[in-house]
Amino acid sequence: MAAVQLEMDSTEENTTQLDYDIAIVGAGIVGATLACALKDSGLKIVLIDLKSQEVAASKQQAYAITLLSGRILSGLEQWRDISPHVTTFRQVSLSDTNQSFVQFRLADLGTDALGYVVSHGVLLKTLQQSLNQSDNISWLCPAEVLEVDSQADAVKIAVKKAEERLWLQTRLLVAADGGRSPIRAQAGIGTHGWKYWQSCVATTIKPEKCHDNIAYERFWPTGPMGVLPLPGNRCQVVWTAPHAEAKALQELDEAEFLALLEQRTAGQLGRLELASPRALYPVQLMQSDRYVKPRLALIGNAAHCCHPVGGQGLNMGIRDAAALAELLVQAHQTNSDISDIRILQAYENWRQRENIVILGFTDLLDRIFSNNWIPVVALRRLSLWMLRTFRPFRYLALRLMTGLAGRIPELARRSRQETHRKLKIEN
């Protein structure tokens, strides 16, 4: 049974009134994850986005997915469809200017993986396909939110789809509409943080040598560089540098760019070929002063943004979605009001505190390693020596990097319990 697709006649001049339990503005990966976590709850949900499903899924990018995010997706019963298209990395190589190497291995954490890499299209299309099978999910994509009117008993949303103006009424509005969230701004929720002195150049390469499912994090005084293994012996590169240098890297002759990249990877991947155009984007740290207001919750980049070092950004949003869904389902099952501010504040208390830790961690990594001040250089060399020498330090670092150090959402626990159950049956 396909999900309800709201196709409106653009010649109609009347205003259509539609009622929902939850309206999610932003149907990217984080918004779709929340909808997927709620699709069997009995709640009536609408996803609103400026882009169509096809356009939203066409973005050329890949993400590092943490162990916890993988377990959440497994709890959503999406992992079996995603996993054939995922690269599992079983080793992380960290270095300071191609010196002072630290190798994180499976034995350091006692798991069968340290993380995964998946393309945007694979992940979002899988979530979309699942949502399109649910009668409780409606789509308004492409559509534009024109106005939000928060009232005591509901939120009214004016939406423009084609040439028609629609009025939606919902018990709860969730903003998953990105770092420049119009919903957050209209709600008067402030933010604090800063823009970094750096931008990122992102591209895909095809190395001469096998990447061996190793994820690399290279730190340089100008900024970190992440190299993630992809299927088909390709790699995703995220190269951070000061704005002017990053712009020059994007515009550099291809042969010169590849020669510099080969130097930065110390020849470990052999000769390199570009497999995609080079994209440029600035980076910032941002934390919303609040994640919730009456009948409103922020998730993903609408609530926070972090430096790309360590690949934590999307994973924070996936955990937001799992946490909010868990609390909303519990409220619904006990006949409580899903928009009760106490429930929303429980979500805020859960996620805001954990996100502050990740924001601080990624900021500290960037500042310590993007630095030539001799005392800081000595401190980071000491830190790397301790990581290399003492396994408990590597274990604690991996717990944080893989998302396993915080409160585990029910979806992830459900995934682990199901895995253990299947192993018992097989044995």
N, C-alpha and C positions, 0 to 999 in steps of 0.2 A: 504494500500500500504506500503510495508516494506521499511525501509531505505536501501540505497545502501550499500551492504557489499562487500568490495574489496577483493575478493579471488584470489590470484595470483598463477600461476603455478610456483612451485619452480624449475622446470627444465629449465625455460626460462632464457637465459643469456642477453637478451636485457634490456635496461633501459626504464621504463615506465614514461611518462610525464603526470602529472595530475594538473589541475588548479582549484583553489578555491578562494573565497573571504576572508574566515577566516580559519586559521588552529589553533586548540586548542590542545596543547600538555599537556596531563594529562586529563584522562576521569574519574576521581573520582567525588565526589559529586559536588565540586565547578565547575569543567570544564563542567560537564553534566548540571548543572544549567544554566550556560551561554549559552550552545548550545540550551537548551530547551527554554530559553527566546528569542532566535533568530530564532527558527525553522520555524516560519511563516512570517519572514521578507522578504523572497525572496532571501536572501543571501545564497550562496553555502558554506557549512561548512564541515570540516573534523575533526574528533576527532582521536588523535594519543595517544596510551598508550602502555606501555610494557606488560600489563596484558590483557587477554581476558575479555569480559564482565562478564562471569561467575566467574572467579577468583577474579576480582575486587569487585564483590558484595558479596563474601564469607567471608569477614572480620568480625570477631566477636567483635563488639563494639557497644555501644549505645551513643547517643549524647543528650545533652540538647539543645532544639530548642527554640529560643526566640519568643516572640509574633510577632516581625517584620519579622523574617524568616518564621514563619508560614503564615503570610499574603502574603509574596513574593511567597511561594509555592502555596498558594491559587490562587494568580493572574496568576500563570502558569497553573492553572487548574489541579494541582497534588494533592491537599490536600484531595479531596474526596476519592482518592485511598489510601492515606497514613493514614488518620485519624482513620480508624478502627483498625489500629495497633499501635496507639499512646497512651501513658499515659499522660493525662493532669494533671499537678499539680496545685493545687489551694491554696497551702500554702507553704511558705519557712521558715524553721526553721534554724536560724543562732545562733551559740553559740561560746563562747571563753572557751575552755577546759571544755565543758559541764557545764559552768556557764554563767551568763549574757546573757540569751536567748533573742533573738528578733524574733518575729513572723511576717512575712509579709503575709497579707491576701488579698483576692480579693477587699475588700472595700478600701484598701489603694491605689489602682490604678484605681478602678472603671471599671474593665474588668471582663470577665467571665472565665479568666484563667490567670495564671502568667507565664506559659511556658509549654513546652511539652518535652517528651522523646521518641525518636524513634531509632530503630536499624539501623545500617549502611546498612544492606542488604535490608530492606524494602524501605529505602529512595532511594538508588541507583538503585535498580531494577525498581522502579516506574518511575524514570527519564529515564532509559534505554528503558523501554517499550514505553514511549511517543516518544522518539527520533527514535525508530525503526519504527514508523508510518509515518515518514516524508521523503519525496523525496529529501529534501534539505540537509539532513544529511548523511554523509558517515563515515565509521569506518575503521580505520587501527589499529586493536587491535587483537593480540599482534603485536607490531612493535617497532623498535628502531630508534630514531633520531640519525643519524650519523654526520650530518653537517648542519649548517645554514649559508646561504650566503645572507646578507641583501644588496639589491641594491636600486638604486634610485626609480625605478618604481615597485618593487616587492621584495618578500622574497623567495628565493629558499631553499628548505629543502630536504636533502638526507635522505631517510628512508630505513631501512632494514626490510623486512617482509619475514619470512622464509629464503629462499636463494636468494631472488630477491632484487635488489636495485632499489628504486623508486625515481624519482625527482618530488617534488611537488612545484608548484608555487602559492603563495598566496599574497593577498593585505595586509593582517594583520596577524601577528603571536601573539597568546596569550599563555603565559606560565602559566599553572596551575599544574606544575610538582613538587610541594612540596618544603619543606624548604631547601633542597640541590639542588635546581633547576639548572640543567645543562644549560638550556636556559639562565637563568639570568647570570650565570657565564661566558658563552661564549659571552654574550653581554657586559661584562665588567661593570656590575652594582654592585657596592659595597653595603655592608650592615653594620649596626652597631647594637650593642646589647651585650648580654652576655649569657653564659650558667649558669643556676642556680646550687646551691650546692645540689639540690634535684633531685630525680627521682620519678616517679609515679608507683604505683602498681595498676593495673586495674583488676577487676574481677566481676563476677555476683554472687549474693547470693540469697537464698530463705529464708526469715524470717519466724519465727513462727507466729508472729502477722501480721495483715494487715498493709500495709504501708500507707493506707488512702490517697494516692496521695499527700504525703508530700515530698518535696525535702529538704534534710538536707545539711548544710554546717557547718562542725565542724572545728574550728581552734585550733591548738596545737602549742607549741613552735617549734616543728620539722617540721611543715607544715600543710596545710589544708587537710581535707578529705571531699569529696562530696559523698552523697548517693542519687541516683536518682531513683524514682519509675518506674518500668517497668510493662508491662502487665503480667498477670499470677501471681500476687503478688511476683514478683522478683524485685531485686534492682541492679543497677549498682554502684559499689564502685570505686572511684578514690582516692587512699590514697597516699599522698605526704609525703616524708621523705628524710633525707639526703641519699646520694647514698648508703653508706654501709648498713644503716639501711633498706632502701628499698629492697636491694638485699637480706638481711637476711629475711625480711618479705615474699618475694617471695619463698624462699627456706624453710621456717619454716614448721614444721609438721602441717598438716591440722587442727588437733584438737587445737593445740596451737595458730595457726593463728586465728581460729574462736573465741577462748576464748578471745584473745586480741581485736578482732574486736567487740565482744559483750560488752567488757568494754568500748571501744572508742565510741560506740553508746549508752552508758548509759542504756543498757537493754531495750530501747524503742521499739525495733523490736523483742524482745524475743530471743530465741535460733536461731542460724543461721546455714544454710547449704551452702556449696559451690556449685554453679551451673555451673561454668566454670573454666578453668585453670587461674592461676594468670600470667598476662603479665607485663613486666617491660619496661619502656621507660624513657629516660632523658627528661628534659624540658629546654626550653630556651626562651629568649626574643630576637626578631630580627625584625628590620625594614629596608627595602631596601632604599638606598639613593634616588632612583628614582623608580617610578612605570612604567614609559614609556620611550621609545626611538622611533625614527622614525620607524614606522611599527611594533612596539612591545609594548605589554602591559603585566604586571604581575598581577595575581590575586591570592587570597588565600594564602597558606603558601609560595608560591614563592615570595610573596611581604612582608609577615610579619608572625611572630610566637609569641604566648604569653603564659604565665603561664596558666595552666588549671583551676585555681581557677575561679569560676563563670561560667565556660563552655562557654566562648566567642569565642574561636578560629574558629570553623567551621562557626559560625554565621557571623563573620567578612568576611569570604570568600564568603558566600552566598550574603551578601550585596555588596561586590565587583562586583560579577557577575551581579546582578540586575542593579547596577549603570552603569557599562560598557555597558551592553546590551541596556539600555535606551538611552544613548548617541549615540551609533552606529545606532540604529533604527531611531532616529531623523535625523541623518546625511544621512542615506540611503533614507529616505522619502523625503528629500529636495534635493536629487541628489548631495549631497556633498561627498567628498572623505572620506570613513570611516577610512582611515589611516592618515588623516590630523593631524599633530602633535598638532594643537590647540584643536582638539576634544579629543585626548588622554590626553593632559595636563588638560583639564577640568575634566576628570575622576580622574587623579592624585590629583588635588586640592580638589576634593570632598572626596575621600576615604582616602588619606594619612593623612589629618588633623583629621578626625574622628577616624581613627585607632590609631593615637598617643594617643588620649584620653583613649581608651580602654586599650592600652598597659600600659600606666601610671597607670590607675586604678587597673588593675590586679597586676602589680608589687608592687604598694603601699599596697594593701591588703596583699600580701604574706609577705612583709617586716615588716609591722606593727604587724601582728598576729604571724609570726614565729620569735618571739623575747621575751626575758625575761628581757630586760633592764627596770628597774622600771619606768622611765619617759614614755617610750613607752607603757608599760602595763597600766599606769594610763590614757594615752591619748586614748587608744582603749576602755578601760572600759567607759570613758566619752562618746566616740562616740557611743557605743552601748546603753548607757543610753539615749542619745539624740534620737537615732533611735526608741527606745522603747517608749519614752515619747511624742515625737512630730511627728504627722502624716505628716506634710509637708516634713520632712526629709526622711521619709519612701517613700513618693511619688516620690521625686527626685531620690532616690537611685534605686527605681524600674524602673523609666523611663530610667535610664542608663542601668540597667541590662537587660531590655527587648528589647533594641534597639530602643525605641521610642523617645529618646532624640535628635537624629540627623536628618539629611535630609531624608525624606521618599521617596524611589523610587516609580516611577509610578506604578509598578507592585503591590506594597502593597496598594497604594491608590485605584487602580482599584478593588482590593479585597474588601476593605471596602465599596466602592460605590456599588458593586454588592450585598453585604450582606444587605445594607440598602434598596436597590431596592426590594429584595426578601421579606424583612420584610414588606414593604409597600403593596406589592401585597397580602401577606398572611393576612394582617390586613384589 
